[in-house]
């Protein structure tokens, strides 16, 4: 393979504990001839010493801005506001291709610096299936938090934990009332995770997917106590919930968890809120009477950082070992150029993956 230099950056979001590459997979990259530089990070779930033992180079947090030009910067969530021009190739979840707030500014930074975004959401196989995703754990945690909120046991601020400890809190306790739950997008990764968590909580959910949402029965939706949305829309569809639905006199829905968090995007299927929630305030009341609480946290898997990072890293590793001009990474680069054109951003000469 062509000599590759990956630069694993520190995440600027204080609640981001995950990593796209765990130490054991870092060792496999190094053993395969990849140069892997890992930035120090006080919040990453795996200490930097484990990466050093795996043969990685260690660098200060945020030093990717002065990394060698040929280094590929690897992360998960948003970049800091600076520098204004991005000169490297970056791999992370950019959330910039659906006209989200700030999308055009981010893409302009890449174009000005002649860098490129290789968005992990668009790292797909020949059939369009995601090759590395946190979806299962996002759905699992979304449903888990919805259960805890509905039962009055969600405590803020949220803190990272392990699956065994979380499952203990999910199991029904004496005095817990039965409730109905709906998972929309039930057949996808996130939907599967949500179903597993609900069953751990003693709830057998109603499961909707494409067939049920093609001609949506909002009355049936509102007749559930809890709803978990795990639909990642790629084309505009009629919203699942509207403002007037929240004021329906017969609304039974009390807890809504939006795993997808497409707020601000024209593809948002739940345009009933204008900002996400967070670890400090995980649930926000949308209606007082009858009550309706919203959970919309956009980095849910970070609450189970070891489990989610280990799964994601295992899926991403073979793709990194095959990082090249064509295939999935070539499709990522094509999608970046397409997004720039769609926003009217004029590109200069750009390089291959």
C-alpha positions in Angstrom: 0.0 0.0 0.0 1.1 3.6 -0.5 2.7 5.0 2.6 0.0 6.6 4.7 0.2 9.0 7.6 -2.9 9.2 9.8 -3.2 11.9 12.4 -5.8 11.1 15.1 -6.9 14.4 16.5 -8.2 15.5 19.9 -11.9 16.2 19.9 -12.8 19.8 20.9 -16.3 18.9 22.1 -15.9 18.3 25.9 -18.5 15.5 26.0 -16.9 13.5 23.2 -15.2 10.5 24.7 -15.1 8.2 21.7 -12.3 7.5 19.2 -12.5 6.2 15.6 -9.5 4.0 16.3 -8.9 2.1 19.5 -5.4 1.2 20.6 -5.5 -2.5 19.5 -6.5 -1.4 16.0 -3.9 1.3 16.1 -1.3 -1.5 16.6 -2.6 -3.2 13.5 -2.3 0.0 11.5 1.3 0.5 12.6 2.2 -3.1 12.0 0.9 -2.7 8.4 3.2 0.2 7.8 0.9 3.1 8.5 2.4 6.1 10.4 -0.1 7.0 13.1 0.2 10.2 15.1 -2.1 10.4 18.1 -2.8 13.7 19.8 -3.0 13.9 23.6 -6.6 14.1 24.8 -7.7 14.2 28.5 -11.2 13.1 27.6 -10.6 10.2 25.1 -11.8 7.0 26.8 -8.5 5.3 26.0 -5.4 6.9 27.5 -2.7 8.1 25.1 -0.2 5.8 26.8 -2.0 2.8 25.2 -1.4 4.3 21.8 2.2 5.0 22.5 2.6 1.3 23.5 1.0 0.4 20.2 3.8 2.2 18.4 2.1 5.5 17.6 3.7 8.9 17.7 2.3 11.2 20.3 1.6 14.9 19.6 0.0 17.8 21.6 -3.8 18.3 21.3 -4.7 20.5 18.3 -1.3 20.2 16.6 -2.9 18.7 13.5 -3.0 22.3 12.1 0.8 22.0 11.5 0.8 18.4 10.5 2.7 17.4 7.3 0.7 18.2 4.2 0.3 14.6 3.3 -1.2 13.6 6.7 -4.8 12.6 6.7 -6.5 14.0 9.8 -8.9 11.6 11.5 -11.6 12.5 14.0 -15.3 12.1 14.7 -17.1 15.4 15.4 -16.8 19.0 14.5 -13.6 20.9 13.9 -12.7 24.0 15.9 -13.5 27.4 14.3 -9.9 27.9 13.2 -7.8 27.9 11.1 -9.9 29.6 8.4 -8.3 27.6 5.6 -8.2 23.8 5.8 -5.3 22.4 3.9 -5.4 18.7 4.9 -7.7 15.8 4.0 -10.0 15.3 7.0 -12.0 12.2 7.8 -14.9 12.9 10.2 -18.7 13.3 10.4 -19.0 16.8 8.8 -22.8 17.1 8.8 -22.4 19.5 5.9 -24.2 17.9 2.9 -27.8 18.6 3.9 -27.6 22.3 4.2 -27.3 22.2 8.0 -26.4 25.4 9.7 -22.7 26.2 9.2 -22.3 23.7 6.3 -21.4 26.3 3.7 -18.8 27.9 5.9 -17.1 24.6 6.6 -16.9 23.6 3.0 -15.5 27.0 2.0 -12.7 26.5 4.6 -11.8 23.3 2.7 -12.0 24.9 -0.7 -9.9 27.9 0.3 -7.2 25.6 1.8 -7.5 23.1 -1.0 -8.1 20.4 1.5 -10.9 17.8 1.4 -13.6 16.4 3.6 -14.0 12.6 3.5 -17.2 12.4 5.4 -17.7 9.1 7.3 -21.4 9.2 6.8 -20.8 8.8 3.1 -18.2 6.0 3.4 -20.4 3.4 1.7 -20.0 0.2 -0.3 -21.1 -0.4 -3.9 -24.7 -0.7 -2.8 -24.8 2.5 -0.7 -24.5 0.8 2.7 -22.5 2.5 5.4 -19.2 0.7 6.1 -18.6 2.1 9.6 -21.3 3.6 11.8 -22.3 4.2 15.4 -25.9 3.7 14.6 -26.6 0.7 16.8 -25.3 2.4 19.9 -27.0 5.7 19.0 -30.4 3.9 18.9 -29.6 1.9 22.0 -28.8 5.0 24.1 -31.6 7.0 22.6 -34.2 4.4 23.6 -32.5 3.9 27.0 -32.6 7.6 27.8 -36.3 7.8 26.7 -37.2 4.9 29.0 -35.4 6.5 32.0 -37.0 9.9 31.3 -40.5 8.3 31.0 -40.0 6.4 34.2 -38.7 9.5 36.0 -35.2 8.1 36.5 -33.1 10.2 34.1 -30.5 12.1 36.1 -28.6 15.1 34.8 -25.9 15.8 34.0 -25.3 12.6 32.0 -22.1 10.8 32.5 -20.4 8.0 30.4 -20.9 4.5 31.7 -20.7 0.9 30.6 -23.5 -1.3 29.0 -23.9 -3.6 32.1 -24.4 -0.6 34.4 -26.8 1.0 32.0 -28.8 -2.2 31.6 -29.2 -2.4 35.3 -31.0 1.0 35.3 -33.2 -0.1 32.4 -34.7 -3.2 34.0 -38.3 -2.7 35.3 -38.6 -2.0 39.0 -41.5 -2.5 41.4 -44.1 0.2 40.8 -43.1 0.9 37.2 -46.2 1.4 35.0 -46.3 -0.3 31.6 -46.1 2.0 28.6 -46.2 1.7 24.8 -43.3 2.6 22.6 -42.8 3.2 18.9 -39.6 2.9 17.0 -39.6 4.6 13.6 -36.9 3.3 11.3 -36.9 0.0 13.2 -35.1 -2.0 10.5 -31.9 0.1 10.4 -28.9 0.0 12.6 -30.2 2.7 15.0 -33.7 1.1 15.0 -32.2 -2.3 15.9 -30.3 -0.7 18.8 -33.5 1.0 20.0 -35.4 -2.2 19.9 -32.8 -4.1 21.9 -32.7 -1.4 24.6 -36.5 -1.3 24.9 -36.7 -5.1 25.3 -34.0 -4.8 28.0 -36.4 -2.4 29.7 -39.3 -4.9 29.4 -41.1 -3.1 26.5 -42.1 -4.8 23.3 -42.1 -1.8 20.9 -44.2 -1.2 17.8 -41.9 -1.2 14.8 -42.3 1.0 11.8 -40.1 1.3 8.8 -40.5 2.4 5.1 -43.8 0.7 4.6 -45.5 2.3 7.6 -44.1 5.8 7.0 -45.0 5.9 3.3 -48.5 6.7 4.3 -48.1 7.8 7.9 -50.8 7.4 10.4 -50.2 10.3 12.8 -53.1 9.3 15.0 -51.4 5.9 15.6 -48.1 7.6 16.2 -49.6 9.9 18.8 -51.3 7.0 20.6 -47.9 5.7 21.9 -46.4 6.9 25.1 -42.8 6.9 23.9 -41.4 7.4 20.4 -37.8 6.9 19.2 -37.0 8.3 15.8 -34.2 6.5 14.1 -34.9 7.5 10.5 -32.0 9.1 8.6 -33.8 10.8 5.6 -31.9 11.2 2.4 -34.7 12.8 0.4 -37.4 15.2 1.5 -40.4 13.4 3.1 -43.5 14.7 4.9 -42.7 15.4 8.5 -43.7 12.7 11.0 -44.7 15.3 13.6 -45.9 18.9 13.2 -46.6 21.6 15.7 -50.3 21.1 15.4 -49.9 17.4 16.3 -48.3 18.3 19.6 -51.5 20.2 20.5 -53.8 17.4 19.5 -56.3 16.9 22.4 -56.0 13.1 22.3 -52.2 13.0 22.2 -50.9 10.2 24.4 -47.2 10.8 23.4 -45.2 11.9 26.4 -41.6 11.2 25.6 -39.9 11.8 22.2 -36.3 10.9 21.4 -34.9 12.0 18.1 -31.8 9.9 17.5 -31.1 11.4 14.1 -31.0 15.1 15.2 -31.4 16.6 11.7 -32.5 19.9 13.3 -32.0 22.8 10.9 -31.9 20.6 7.8 -34.7 20.6 5.2 -34.7 16.8 5.5 -35.7 16.9 9.2 -38.7 14.6 9.8 -39.3 16.2 13.2 -39.5 19.9 12.7 -41.0 20.5 16.1 -37.9 21.8 17.8 -35.1 24.2 16.9 -32.1 23.1 19.0 -30.6 19.9 20.3 -30.4 18.9 24.0 -27.2 18.0 25.7 -25.6 16.1 28.6 -26.3 18.9 31.0 -29.9 19.3 30.1 -30.8 16.0 28.3 -34.6 16.5 28.2 -36.5 19.6 27.3 -40.2 20.1 27.7 -42.0 20.9 24.4 -45.5 21.0 25.9 -46.6 21.5 29.5 -50.1 20.1 29.3 -50.3 17.3 28.6 -46.5 17.1 29.0 -44.2 16.2 26.2 -40.4 15.8 26.7 -37.8 15.8 24.0 -34.4 14.1 24.0 -32.2 15.1 21.0 -28.5 14.5 21.8 -26.3 14.4 18.8 -23.4 12.3 20.3 -25.3 9.6 22.1 -22.8 6.8 21.6 -20.2 8.8 23.6 -22.2 7.8 26.7 -21.0 4.2 26.1 -17.5 5.2 24.7 -15.6 2.0 25.0 -18.3 -0.3 23.5 -19.2 2.1 20.7 -15.6 3.0 19.8 -14.5 -0.6 19.7 -17.3 -1.6 17.3 -16.7 1.5 15.1 -12.9 1.0 15.0 -13.3 -2.6 14.0 -15.4 -1.6 11.0 -13.2 1.4 10.0 -9.9 -0.4 10.3 -10.1 -2.4 6.9 -11.2 0.8 5.2 -8.2 2.7 6.5 -5.9 0.0 5.4 -7.3 0.4 1.9 -7.4 4.2 1.8 -6.8 5.1 -1.8 -8.1 7.0 -4.8 -10.9 4.7 -5.8 -13.6 2.7 -4.1 -15.4 3.9 -1.0 -12.9 6.8 -0.4 -13.2 7.9 -4.0 -17.0 8.1 -3.5 -16.4 10.2 -0.4 -14.3 12.6 -2.4 -16.9 12.8 -5.2 -19.6 13.5 -2.6 -17.5 16.4 -1.2 -17.1 17.9 -4.7 -20.8 17.5 -5.4 -21.8 19.2 -2.1 -19.5 22.1 -3.0 -21.2 22.5 -6.4 -24.7 22.3 -4.8 -23.8 25.2 -2.5 -22.3 27.2 -5.4 -18.8 27.0 -3.9 -16.2 27.3 -6.7 -13.3 24.9 -6.3 -9.8 25.3 -7.5 -7.5 22.4 -8.2 -8.0 19.6 -5.6 -6.0 16.5 -5.0 -6.9 12.8 -5.0 -7.7 10.9 -1.8 
